Amino acid sequence: MTDTNDIFNAEFSRQYDASSERLKDISNNLYALLSLLLRDLRAEAKVLCVGVGTGTEIVRLGKQHPEWRFTGVDPSPDMLAVCAEKLEREGLRDRCRLIEGHVKDVPEQDKFDAALCLLVAHFIQHPQRDGIYRQIGDRLKPAGQLITAEIAGDMADPDFDGQLRNWVALQQAYTQRQRDISEVKAELNQRLLLLPPAQTEALLREAGFASATSFFQSLLIHGWQAIRS
């Protein structure tokens, strides 16, 4: 998996939650649907958070479900430090285990009821996502579910620039800073690998998930619920 520690350094990690505020309308919708999709998990569910970052999903779900236990994995020690502080502040630290590394560093015998991989996969610059979906599936119980959301799109499609113009308009609306579409496209090419949504769905099925159902789209952000066979 691509190492992103150069991006998610100490300075960036401390500012991450504040900078994410500009997408709060989108994220609030995503998290509301997330709670809906996870409504049938058992009372003492175990949830794996891949690319846990500053732990936002743990805080939201942990408060709603006081008996759930979480394992968060992230390759950035700086992001994990911020996450640990936030969990301590919110009174959730005793229900959480944090692992510095990638999914493969989570013991495979630790079977989870559900896994979350939110706005992470597009950082993996490998056309097969470097096997992350299969690695997650190997750590889920039978019929366990993966909720994944990522920035997706076919950059070779002539219609993509139209989608990108709306994405740029969103960034400008929240930051009050003009952005050039060619500049944003170059940034996407440099830092991310956007896959067409259909390719992500195919990768999920190839990884052993019986279904991959789209449940969310907001401009370039797409979300799927996948059920392990």
C-alpha positions in Angstrom: 0.0 0.0 0.0 1.2 3.5 -0.8 2.9 5.2 2.2 1.1 8.5 2.8 3.0 9.6 5.9 4.5 12.5 4.0 1.0 13.8 3.6 -0.4 13.0 7.0 2.4 14.5 9.0 2.1 16.1 12.4 1.1 19.5 11.1 -1.5 18.1 8.7 -2.9 15.8 11.4 -3.5 18.6 13.9 -5.4 20.6 11.2 -7.2 17.7 9.7 -10.5 18.0 11.6 -10.7 21.7 11.0 -10.0 21.4 7.3 -12.6 18.6 7.0 -15.3 21.0 8.3 -15.7 22.3 4.7 -17.3 19.0 3.8 -19.4 18.6 6.9 -22.7 18.7 5.0 -21.6 15.7 2.9 -20.0 13.9 5.8 -23.0 14.3 8.0 -25.2 12.7 5.3 -22.7 9.9 4.9 -22.5 9.2 8.6 -26.3 9.2 9.0 -26.5 6.5 6.3 -23.7 4.6 7.9 -25.6 4.3 11.1 -28.6 3.1 9.1 -26.6 0.4 7.4 -25.1 -0.9 10.6 -28.4 -0.9 12.5 -28.6 -4.7 12.8 -25.1 -5.3 14.3 -25.2 -7.2 17.6 -25.0 -5.2 20.8 -21.3 -6.1 21.4 -20.2 -5.7 17.8 -16.5 -5.5 16.9 -15.8 -2.9 14.2 -12.6 -2.5 12.2 -11.8 1.1 11.1 -9.3 1.1 8.2 -7.4 4.3 7.8 -8.9 5.5 11.0 -7.3 8.9 10.8 -8.4 11.1 13.7 -11.1 8.7 14.7 -14.2 10.6 13.7 -16.2 7.5 12.8 -15.3 5.9 16.2 -16.5 8.9 18.1 -19.8 9.1 16.2 -20.6 5.4 16.4 -19.1 4.9 19.8 -21.5 7.4 21.4 -24.5 5.8 19.7 -23.5 2.2 20.6 -21.9 2.1 24.1 -21.0 -1.6 23.9 -19.3 -1.7 20.5 -15.6 -2.2 20.5 -13.3 -0.7 17.8 -9.9 -1.5 16.2 -8.5 1.4 14.3 -5.5 0.9 11.9 -3.6 3.7 10.2 0.0 4.0 8.8 0.4 7.5 10.1 1.7 7.8 13.7 0.8 11.5 13.7 -2.9 10.8 12.8 -3.0 8.0 15.4 -1.7 10.4 18.1 -4.5 12.9 17.4 -7.0 10.0 17.3 -5.8 8.7 20.7 -6.1 12.1 22.2 -9.6 12.6 20.8 -10.8 9.1 22.0 -9.4 9.9 25.5 -11.2 13.2 25.6 -14.5 11.6 24.5 -14.2 8.8 27.1 -13.9 6.1 24.4 -10.3 5.1 24.7 -10.9 2.0 26.8 -13.1 0.5 24.0 -10.6 1.1 21.2 -7.4 -0.6 20.1 -5.1 1.4 17.7 -2.6 -0.2 15.4 0.1 1.6 13.4 0.2 0.0 10.0 -2.0 -1.4 7.4 -4.9 -4.0 7.3 -2.4 -6.8 6.9 -1.0 -5.8 10.4 -4.4 -6.6 12.0 -4.3 -10.2 13.2 -6.3 -12.3 10.8 -7.9 -14.3 13.7 -9.5 -11.1 15.0 -12.9 -11.5 13.2 -15.0 -8.4 13.0 -18.8 -7.8 12.5 -18.2 -4.8 10.3 -15.4 -2.8 8.7 -15.3 0.8 7.6 -12.9 2.2 5.0 -13.9 5.8 4.5 -12.1 8.1 2.1 -9.0 5.9 2.2 -8.8 3.6 -0.8 -8.2 6.4 -3.4 -4.8 6.9 -1.8 -3.7 3.4 -2.8 -2.0 4.0 -6.2 -2.5 0.4 -7.4 -5.1 -0.6 -10.0 -6.1 -3.6 -7.8 -6.1 -1.5 -4.6 -3.2 -3.6 -3.5 -5.6 -6.3 -2.2 -7.0 -4.1 0.6 -10.6 -5.4 0.0 -9.5 -9.0 0.3 -7.5 -8.3 3.4 -10.5 -6.6 5.0 -12.8 -9.5 3.9 -10.4 -12.0 5.5 -10.9 -10.3 8.8 -14.7 -10.2 8.7 -17.1 -12.8 10.1 -19.3 -14.6 7.5 -21.9 -12.2 6.3 -19.9 -9.4 7.9 -20.2 -6.1 6.1 -17.7 -3.6 4.7 -18.8 0.0 4.2 -16.3 1.8 1.9 -16.4 5.3 0.5 -13.9 6.8 -1.8 -13.3 9.5 -4.4 -14.1 7.7 -7.7 -14.4 8.5 -11.4 -13.1 7.7 -14.8 -10.6 10.5 -15.6 -10.3 9.3 -19.2 -14.0 9.8 -19.8 -14.8 13.0 -21.7 -17.5 13.7 -19.2 -15.2 13.7 -16.3 -14.2 17.3 -16.6 -17.8 18.3 -16.1 -17.9 16.3 -12.9 -14.6 17.8 -11.9 -15.9 21.4 -12.4 -18.6 20.7 -9.9 -16.0 19.3 -7.5 -13.9 22.4 -7.9 -16.9 24.6 -7.3 -17.6 22.8 -4.0 -14.0 23.4 -2.9 -14.2 27.1 -3.8 -17.5 27.5 -2.1 -16.1 26.3 1.2 -12.6 27.8 1.0 -13.4 31.1 -0.7 -10.4 30.5 -2.8 -10.4 30.3 -6.6 -9.1 27.0 -8.0 -8.1 26.2 -11.6 -9.6 23.0 -12.9 -6.3 21.9 -14.5 -4.5 22.5 -11.2 -7.0 20.3 -9.3 -6.8 17.6 -12.0 -3.0 17.5 -11.7 -3.3 17.2 -7.9 -5.7 14.3 -8.3 -3.3 12.6 -10.7 -0.3 13.1 -8.4 -1.8 12.1 -5.1 -4.7 9.8 -5.8 -5.8 7.0 -8.1 -9.4 7.4 -9.0 -11.1 4.2 -10.3 -14.4 4.1 -12.2 -17.1 3.1 -9.8 -17.8 -0.1 -11.8 -14.2 -1.1 -11.3 -14.4 -0.7 -7.5 -17.5 -2.9 -7.5 -15.7 -5.6 -9.6 -12.8 -5.5 -7.1 -15.1 -6.0 -4.2 -16.7 -9.0 -5.8 -13.3 -10.4 -6.8 -12.3 -10.0 -3.1 -15.0 -12.4 -2.0 -17.9 -10.1 -1.3 -21.3 -11.6 -2.3 -22.7 -8.2 -3.1 -21.5 -4.6 -3.5 -24.4 -2.2 -3.3 -24.0 1.6 -4.0 -25.7 3.5 -1.2 -24.2 7.0 -1.5 -22.9 9.5 -4.0 -22.0 13.2 -3.5 -20.2 14.5 -6.6 -17.0 12.5 -6.8 -17.5 10.7 -3.4 -19.1 7.3 -3.8 -20.0 4.8 -1.1 -20.8 1.0 -1.2 -22.0 -1.6 1.3 -20.4 -5.0 0.6 -21.5 -8.2 2.3 -18.9 -11.0 2.9 -19.8 -14.4 1.4 
